[in-house]
Amino acid sequence: MSYKNQFIWKRAVQLAINCYHLTQNFPKSELYGLTSQIRRDAVSAAANIAEGYGRQYKNEYIQFLHIALGSLRELDTELIIAKEVGLADKDLFIPLMNEVEEMQSIMVSTLNKLKPSLQ
């Protein structure tokens, strides 16, 4: 099975796409600030899921999933800051922030399922 068939990878890619759409309306002055950070962390989550899936050992995959989870937590923080400083309509953030929270839950659940099988 390819990483492209994984549910968590598909969700992470869609999240990254949604982050790009949201940040298109950010001011140009944020191009190298929150716009860049939000996009980078969203892409990082999907990329780390893919990279980990291609590793030889399950514990390596788990490590990359932890890195992806860290990127999701950074993304969550950046979106909160962007919302609070008024970079876009607060109503636009709510669905995206919910998506980030759901993705974090999926990631934690996946990690919990994989970890016991290492022992």
C-alpha positions in Angstrom: 0.0 0.0 0.0 1.2 3.5 -0.8 1.3 6.4 1.6 -1.1 8.1 -0.9 -3.8 5.6 0.1 -3.5 6.4 3.8 -6.4 8.2 5.4 -4.1 10.4 7.6 -2.0 11.5 4.6 -5.0 12.4 2.6 -6.4 14.5 5.4 -3.1 16.2 6.0 -2.8 17.1 2.3 -6.3 18.6 2.3 -5.5 20.5 5.5 -2.4 22.0 3.8 -4.5 23.0 0.7 -7.0 24.7 3.0 -4.2 26.5 4.8 -2.9 27.8 1.5 -6.4 29.0 0.6 -6.8 30.8 3.9 -3.4 32.5 3.8 -4.0 33.8 0.2 -5.9 36.7 1.8 -3.3 37.5 4.4 -1.6 40.9 4.0 1.6 40.9 1.9 3.5 42.1 5.0 2.9 38.6 6.5 4.4 36.7 3.5 7.6 35.9 5.4 5.8 35.7 8.8 2.7 33.8 9.6 1.8 33.1 6.0 5.0 31.2 5.5 4.9 29.5 8.9 1.3 28.3 8.5 2.0 26.9 5.1 5.3 25.3 6.1 3.8 23.5 9.1 0.8 22.3 7.2 3.0 20.9 4.4 5.4 19.5 7.0 2.7 17.4 8.6 1.7 15.7 5.3 5.3 15.3 4.2 6.4 13.7 7.4 3.5 11.2 7.2 4.7 10.3 3.7 8.4 10.1 4.6 7.8 8.0 7.7 5.6 5.5 5.8 8.5 4.9 3.4 10.9 4.0 6.2 12.0 0.4 6.8 11.1 0.0 10.5 7.8 0.8 12.3 9.6 2.7 15.0 11.0 5.1 12.3 7.4 5.6 11.0 6.3 6.4 14.6 9.0 9.0 14.9 7.9 10.7 11.7 4.3 10.7 12.9 5.5 12.4 16.1 7.2 15.1 14.0 4.0 15.5 12.0 2.1 15.9 15.2 4.5 18.6 16.4 3.9 20.4 13.1 0.2 20.2 13.7 0.6 21.7 17.1 2.7 24.5 15.8 0.1 25.1 13.1 -2.7 25.3 15.7 -0.7 27.9 17.6 0.0 30.0 14.5 -3.6 30.0 13.5 -4.7 31.1 16.9 -2.2 34.0 16.7 -3.3 34.9 13.2 -6.9 35.0 14.3 -6.2 37.1 17.4 -4.2 39.7 15.4 -7.0 40.0 12.9 -5.3 38.6 9.7 -8.6 37.3 8.5 -12.3 37.0 9.4 -12.6 34.9 12.6 -15.4 32.9 11.0 -12.9 31.7 8.4 -10.6 30.3 11.1 -13.2 28.2 12.9 -13.5 25.4 10.3 -9.8 25.3 9.8 -9.0 25.2 13.4 -11.5 22.4 13.9 -9.8 20.5 11.1 -6.4 20.9 12.8 -7.9 19.6 16.1 -9.4 16.6 14.3 -6.1 15.9 12.5 -4.3 16.0 15.9 -6.8 13.5 17.3 -6.4 11.2 14.3 -2.6 11.4 14.7 -2.7 10.6 18.4 -5.1 7.7 17.8 -2.8 6.3 15.1 0.2 6.6 17.3 -1.6 4.9 20.1 -2.5 2.0 17.8 1.0 1.6 16.5 3.0 1.9 19.7 1.7 -1.3 21.5 2.6 -3.4 18.5 6.3 -2.5 19.0 6.5 -4.5 22.2 
